[in-house]
Amino acid sequence: WMASLDADATYLLEQSKDDGCWDEISGYDNLDNTPAVTNLLPGDYQYRVRYARPGYAPSSWTYSEIATISSNSAAPLRLSATLLDSEGNISLNWLRSQTGAATYQLEQSVAGVNDGNWTSVGQYTDPTALMAKVTAEVVGAHQYRVRSLSGGLDPSPWAYSNILMVSSMACAPSARVTASEPDANGNLVVNWNRSNTSGVTYTLQVRVDGGEWGLMTETTETSYRVYGAPKGFFQFRVKAGGLLGTFDDSAWTESGTVEVKEVCANPARFTVPVSSAVENLVLYWQRSATQGVTYELESNFNNTGWTPLAGYSNTGAVSARLFGLVSGDYQFQIRTHKAGFTSSDWLVSNVCKVELVCAAPGSMYVSTPDSSGYIYVSWNRSTTAGVTYVLEHKVGAGAWAVVPGYNGTTGTTLRLYGQAVGSHQFRVKAIREGFTDSALKTSGIVTVPAP
């Protein structure tokens, strides 16, 4: 209302609800001529105001028009519907209700569906929900409506969208198609994402070396296994369809290209001894029927796992010499490689049991003793490198005893003096750590004569 021209004047403000009593407004300071009145309940409100000044009678009342606060939430302003694509995706947008924070209730009416009756799409909570995306399920006229729901108030009136004509729809395509790397036998797996359109059938096609597309399968699954593909460059594509009269087929989604390479042939034969008593071993194999390959070898000792054989990870040789083996079970595997080819599968050998045994010393010589009891003993070295020798001596019918100083000697001769009258015999064996002792080499019996 207009402010008083009298600087000392104050205002008396009252309100009446639904033609009831006039009441002062709580919190009003009697000075403001543009006060705000808040938190009112639904109903009809009227206001009156007059001037007051000390020592003067109050002025007459001036009355406002009647203002009505509805019990309904304020409706959202404007609802628009936009068809986004050929797959029936629709964008819905509306303006915020003037009631403030609200939940929005969205419904749709589709010609020919449920007799065109309104059905729920969902509820969306303010402040983030001023839009929604829906997907049409059939062709025809679509219309949408939205209203706001605020606590303590009745639902607002509906706000209606434009009528949207969906004349045709296509199935949603698969977002991605992938093909795994082929194995040595040309086996691979094609996978694709499921279409957002339910109930579809997928058509899978393939082309080789950039040629024409050809049908592989029609399926409701989202993967397909290919077996024994020949050498070449393969590409796959998938479309969703099979909903005639409702949806058109989707666009094609293509995979990248994968190469199926020619496979290297394995050696026709891989020769490994079944046993060995020495620490060196030779492996043989026949050349691969694939020209120009190299060979890769691995070993497995006592079933502890496969490890590359040093010097044989990329060799053109057809044999391998191994040194310094120890006792245990050895197994070997070999495969072939060539640039532009798929490597062959591993060809696994039999088990070779290595039991290292020292070779026995060679021939043994014992001189004929004279009456002084002098005896000379010698023997030929073992063919096993790194051995030492244990020499034993027996007098008459006594027990065998190790000759002092000859329990692990590297020498191969012995000189004895002053031996007792009677028969004497000697024996020797080769020993080495990690090896089984050799067989004993025993001399003939010699006799020291009486003086």
C-alpha positions in Angstrom: 0.0 0.0 0.0 1.0 3.6 -0.3 3.2 4.9 2.4 1.9 7.7 4.7 3.1 11.2 4.1 3.3 11.7 7.9 6.7 10.6 9.0 5.4 9.8 12.5 2.7 7.5 11.3 2.6 3.7 11.9 0.5 1.0 10.3 -2.0 -1.4 11.8 -2.2 -4.6 9.6 -4.8 -7.4 10.1 -5.8 -10.4 8.1 -9.0 -12.5 7.9 -9.1 -16.1 6.7 -12.2 -17.6 5.1 -14.4 -14.6 6.2 -13.4 -15.2 9.9 -12.2 -12.8 12.5 -9.7 -10.1 11.9 -6.3 -10.8 13.6 -3.1 -8.9 13.8 -0.2 -10.5 11.9 2.4 -12.0 14.2 5.8 -10.5 13.7 4.8 -7.4 11.8 6.8 -4.3 12.8 4.1 -1.7 12.0 6.5 0.3 9.8 6.8 -1.7 6.6 4.3 -1.0 3.8 5.4 -4.0 1.7 5.5 -6.9 4.2 5.6 -10.6 3.1 3.2 -13.1 4.8 4.5 -16.7 4.6 3.6 -20.3 5.6 -0.1 -19.8 5.0 -2.4 -22.8 4.8 -4.8 -23.2 1.9 -7.9 -20.8 2.1 -9.2 -17.3 1.2 -7.3 -14.4 2.7 -8.2 -10.7 3.0 -6.1 -7.9 4.5 -6.8 -4.4 5.9 -4.6 -1.6 7.0 -4.9 1.9 8.6 -2.7 4.6 9.8 -2.0 5.5 13.5 -0.3 8.4 15.2 0.0 9.3 18.9 -2.6 11.9 19.9 -4.7 11.2 16.7 -7.6 8.9 16.0 -6.7 6.0 13.6 -7.6 6.4 10.0 -10.3 4.3 8.5 -9.5 0.8 7.2 -8.4 0.2 3.7 -9.2 -3.4 2.4 -7.4 -5.6 0.0 -8.9 -8.0 -2.6 -9.4 -11.6 -1.5 -6.4 -13.8 -2.3 -6.9 -17.6 -2.5 -4.2 -20.2 -1.7 -5.0 -23.4 -3.4 -4.7 -26.8 -1.7 -3.0 -28.1 -4.8 0.7 -28.1 -5.7 1.5 -25.8 -8.6 1.6 -27.7 -11.9 4.9 -28.0 -13.7 5.2 -25.4 -16.5 5.2 -26.8 -20.0 6.0 -30.5 -20.9 7.6 -31.2 -24.2 8.2 -34.5 -25.9 11.0 -35.0 -28.5 11.7 -38.2 -30.6 15.5 -38.7 -30.5 16.1 -41.5 -33.0 14.7 -44.3 -35.0 14.8 -46.7 -32.0 11.9 -45.0 -30.3 13.9 -43.1 -27.7 12.0 -40.1 -26.5 13.2 -37.1 -24.4 10.7 -35.5 -22.0 11.4 -32.1 -20.4 9.4 -29.8 -18.1 9.9 -26.7 -16.0 10.0 -26.7 -12.2 6.8 -26.4 -10.3 6.4 -23.0 -8.5 5.5 -24.9 -5.4 9.2 -25.6 -4.9 10.7 -29.0 -4.0 8.4 -31.6 -5.4 8.2 -35.1 -6.8 7.0 -35.4 -10.3 4.6 -38.1 -11.5 4.8 -39.0 -15.1 2.3 -40.9 -17.2 1.8 -41.9 -20.9 -1.0 -42.6 -23.2 -0.3 -44.7 -26.4 -2.8 -45.1 -29.1 -3.9 -48.7 -29.3 -2.4 -49.7 -26.0 -4.6 -50.2 -23.0 -7.4 -48.5 -24.9 -5.3 -45.3 -24.8 -5.6 -45.1 -21.1 -3.0 -43.3 -19.0 -0.4 -45.6 -17.5 2.5 -44.8 -15.1 6.0 -44.1 -16.5 7.5 -43.4 -13.1 8.2 -40.8 -10.4 11.1 -38.3 -10.5 12.4 -36.3 -7.5 13.2 -32.7 -7.6 15.7 -31.0 -8.1 17.4 -33.3 -10.5 14.3 -34.6 -12.2 13.1 -32.1 -14.8 13.6 -34.5 -17.6 13.2 -38.2 -18.4 14.1 -40.5 -21.2 11.6 -43.2 -22.3 11.5 -45.7 -25.1 8.4 -46.3 -27.2 7.5 -49.9 -27.5 5.1 -49.6 -30.5 4.5 -47.3 -33.4 1.6 -44.8 -33.1 0.6 -41.6 -31.3 2.3 -41.0 -27.9 1.4 -38.4 -25.3 2.7 -37.7 -21.9 1.6 -35.8 -18.8 3.3 -34.8 -15.6 2.1 -33.3 -12.2 3.9 -32.3 -9.0 3.4 -33.9 -5.6 4.4 -31.7 -2.6 4.1 -32.7 1.1 0.8 -31.5 2.7 -0.7 -30.4 -0.6 -3.0 -32.1 -3.1 -1.4 -33.1 -6.4 -1.2 -30.4 -9.0 -3.2 -30.3 -12.2 -1.6 -32.3 -15.0 0.6 -30.6 -17.6 0.3 -32.3 -21.0 2.9 -32.8 -23.7 2.5 -32.4 -27.4 1.3 -35.6 -29.2 4.3 -37.4 -30.7 3.8 -39.6 -33.7 6.2 -42.6 -33.8 5.9 -43.9 -37.3 8.6 -46.5 -37.3 11.1 -48.0 -34.9 14.3 -50.0 -35.2 15.8 -52.4 -32.7 18.6 -50.9 -30.6 22.0 -52.1 -32.0 24.6 -53.9 -30.0 27.0 -51.4 -28.6 30.1 -53.5 -29.3 31.2 -56.6 -31.2 34.6 -58.3 -30.4 36.4 -61.3 -31.7 39.1 -63.1 -29.6 42.5 -63.9 -30.9 42.4 -67.3 -32.7 44.3 -70.2 -31.3 46.6 -72.5 -33.2 43.7 -74.5 -34.6 41.8 -71.4 -35.9 39.3 -71.5 -33.0 37.9 -68.1 -31.7 34.9 -66.6 -29.9 32.7 -63.7 -31.1 31.0 -61.7 -28.4 28.5 -58.7 -28.6 26.6 -56.5 -26.2 22.9 -57.3 -25.7 20.5 -54.9 -27.5 18.4 -52.6 -25.3 15.4 -53.8 -27.2 14.0 -56.9 -25.6 13.1 -60.1 -27.4 15.4 -59.6 -30.4 17.2 -62.2 -32.5 20.8 -61.5 -33.5 22.1 -62.0 -37.1 25.9 -62.7 -37.2 27.8 -62.3 -40.5 31.4 -62.8 -41.4 33.7 -61.8 -44.2 37.2 -63.0 -45.0 40.0 -61.0 -46.5 37.7 -58.0 -47.1 35.3 -60.1 -49.3 31.5 -60.3 -49.2 29.6 -60.7 -46.0 28.1 -64.1 -45.4 25.7 -65.5 -42.8 27.1 -67.4 -39.9 24.1 -67.8 -37.5 20.9 -66.3 -36.2 20.6 -66.6 -32.4 19.2 -65.1 -29.3 22.6 -65.6 -27.5 25.3 -62.9 -27.4 28.3 -65.1 -28.3 29.3 -67.6 -31.0 32.2 -70.0 -31.2 34.1 -70.4 -34.5 36.0 -73.6 -35.0 38.8 -74.4 -37.4 38.8 -71.1 -39.3 41.3 -71.2 -42.3 44.2 -68.8 -42.8 43.0 -65.2 -43.5 41.7 -61.9 -42.0 38.3 -62.2 -40.4 35.7 -59.5 -39.5 32.3 -60.0 -38.0 29.1 -57.9 -37.7 25.9 -58.2 -35.8 22.4 -56.7 -36.0 19.4 -57.0 -33.8 16.0 -57.8 -35.4 13.3 -60.5 -35.7 10.4 -58.2 -34.4 8.5 -57.9 -37.7 5.6 -55.6 -37.6 6.9 -53.8 -34.5 10.6 -52.9 -35.0 12.8 -52.6 -38.0 16.2 -54.4 -37.8 19.0 -52.4 -36.1 22.0 -51.0 -37.9 25.0 -53.4 -38.1 27.8 -53.2 -35.5 31.1 -54.4 -36.8 34.1 -56.0 -35.0 37.7 -55.3 -35.6 39.7 -57.6 -37.8 41.5 -60.7 -36.5 44.1 -62.8 -38.4 44.0 -66.6 -38.5 47.6 -67.5 -39.4 49.0 -70.7 -40.9 50.2 -73.0 -38.2 53.8 -74.2 -38.0 54.1 -78.0 -38.1 55.7 -79.7 -35.2 58.7 -81.9 -35.6 57.6 -85.4 -36.7 59.6 -87.1 -34.0 61.2 -86.0 -30.7 63.7 -88.4 -29.3 64.6 -88.5 -25.6 66.2 -91.4 -23.8 64.0 -93.1 -21.2 67.0 -93.3 -18.8 70.5 -92.1 -18.4 73.4 -92.9 -15.9 75.5 -89.9 -17.0 75.2 -86.2 -16.5 75.2 -85.3 -20.2 72.3 -85.9 -22.5 71.6 -85.4 -26.2 68.1 -84.7 -27.6 67.1 -85.1 -31.2 64.1 -84.1 -33.3 63.1 -84.3 -37.0 62.8 -81.0 -38.9 59.4 -79.4 -39.1 57.6 -79.8 -42.4 57.2 -76.0 -42.3 60.2 -74.5 -44.0 62.3 -71.8 -42.2 61.0 -72.4 -38.6 63.0 -72.1 -35.4 62.6 -74.3 -32.4 62.0 -73.5 -28.7 62.8 -76.0 -26.0 61.8 -76.2 -22.3 62.6 -78.7 -19.5 60.7 -79.8 -16.5 62.8 -81.3 -13.6 61.0 -83.5 -11.1 57.6 -82.0 -12.2 58.5 -78.6 -10.7 57.3 -76.6 -13.8 58.5 -75.8 -17.3 61.5 -73.5 -17.8 63.3 -72.5 -21.0 66.5 -74.3 -21.9 69.3 -71.8 -22.1 70.5 -71.3 -25.7 67.5 -73.1 -27.2 64.7 -70.5 -27.2 65.1 -69.7 -30.9 67.4 -72.2 -32.5 67.5 -73.7 -36.0 69.3 -76.8 -34.8 67.7 -80.2 -34.7 69.5 -81.5 -31.6 70.4 -80.2 -28.1 73.3 -81.2 -25.9 72.7 -80.9 -22.2 75.4 -80.9 -19.6 75.6 -81.1 -15.8 72.4 -83.0 -15.1 71.7 -84.4 -11.7 69.8 -87.4 -10.6 66.0 -87.0 -11.1 63.2 -87.1 -13.6 63.5 -84.9 -16.7 60.9 -84.1 -19.3 61.2 -81.9 -22.3 58.8 -80.1 -24.7 59.4 -78.4 -28.1 57.5 -76.1 -30.4 58.1 -74.3 -33.7 57.9 -70.6 -34.6 58.0 -68.6 -37.9 57.2 -65.0 -38.6 53.6 -64.7 -40.0 52.6 -68.1 -38.7 50.9 -69.3 -35.6 53.3 -71.1 -33.4 52.8 -74.9 -33.1 51.4 -76.5 -30.0 54.0 -78.0 -27.6 55.2 -81.5 -28.4 55.9 -83.1 -25.0 58.5 -85.9 -24.6 58.6 -89.0 -22.5 60.2 -88.8 -19.0 63.9 -89.5 -18.8 65.0 -90.9 -15.5 68.6 -89.8 -14.8 70.4 -91.9 -12.2 74.0 -90.8 -12.1 76.4 -93.7 -11.4 80.2 -93.4 -11.2 82.0 -95.5 -13.8 84.1 -98.2 -12.1 87.8 -97.7 -12.2 89.6 -99.6 -15.0 91.9 -102.6 -14.7 93.7 -103.1 -11.4 97.3 -104.1 -11.0 98.9 -105.7 -7.8 102.6 -106.6 -7.9 104.0 -110.0 -6.7 105.2 -109.4 -3.1 108.7 -110.4 -2.1 109.8 -111.7 1.3 110.3 -108.1 2.6 106.5 -107.6 2.3 106.6 -104.9 -0.3 103.4 -104.6 -2.5 102.7 -102.1 -5.2 99.0 -101.4 -6.2 97.6 -99.3 -9.1 94.4 -98.9 -11.1 93.1 -97.0 -14.2 91.0 -93.9 -13.6 87.2 -93.9 -13.8 85.7 -92.4 -17.0 83.5 -90.2 -14.7 85.1 -86.8 -14.2 85.6 -85.4 -10.8 85.6 -88.7 -8.8 87.7 -89.8 -5.9 88.6 -93.4 -4.9 88.1 -95.6 -1.9 90.7 -98.4 -1.6 90.2 -101.4 0.7 92.6 -104.2 1.8 92.0 -107.7 3.1 94.7 -109.9 4.7 94.0 -113.6 4.8 90.5 -114.5 5.9 90.1 -111.1 7.6 87.6 -108.4 6.9 87.9 -105.7 4.3 89.3 -102.4 5.7 89.8 -99.0 4.1 93.5 -98.3 3.5 94.4 -95.2 5.7 94.6 -92.1 3.5 92.6 -93.8 0.7 89.0 -92.9 1.7 88.4 -90.4 -1.0 91.8 -90.0 -2.6 92.4 -88.7 -6.1 95.5 -90.9 -6.4 95.6 -94.2 -8.3 98.6 -95.9 -6.8 99.6 -97.4 -3.4 102.9 -98.7 -2.1 102.9 -100.9 1.0 106.0 -102.1 2.9 106.6 -104.8 5.4 103.3 -106.6 4.9 102.6 -109.8 6.9 103.3 -113.2 5.5 100.1 -114.6 3.9 97.5 -113.7 1.3 96.6 -110.1 0.4 93.7 -108.8 -1.8 92.6 -105.2 -2.8 89.5 -103.6 -4.2 88.7 -100.0 -5.2 85.6 -98.0 -6.2 84.9 -94.4 -7.5 82.7 -92.0 -5.6 81.3 -88.5 -6.3 78.7 -86.4 -4.6 75.3 -86.7 -6.3 76.3 -89.9 -7.9 75.8 -93.5 -6.9 79.1 -95.2 -6.0 80.6 -97.3 -8.8 80.9 -101.0 -8.7 84.0 -102.4 -6.9 87.0 -103.4 -8.9 88.7 -106.3 -7.1 92.2 -107.5 -7.6 93.5 -111.0 -7.6 95.1 -112.6 -4.4 98.8 -112.2 -3.9 100.9 -113.9 -1.2 103.8 -112.5 0.8 106.3 -115.4 1.2 108.1 -116.3 4.5 111.6 -115.0 4.7 
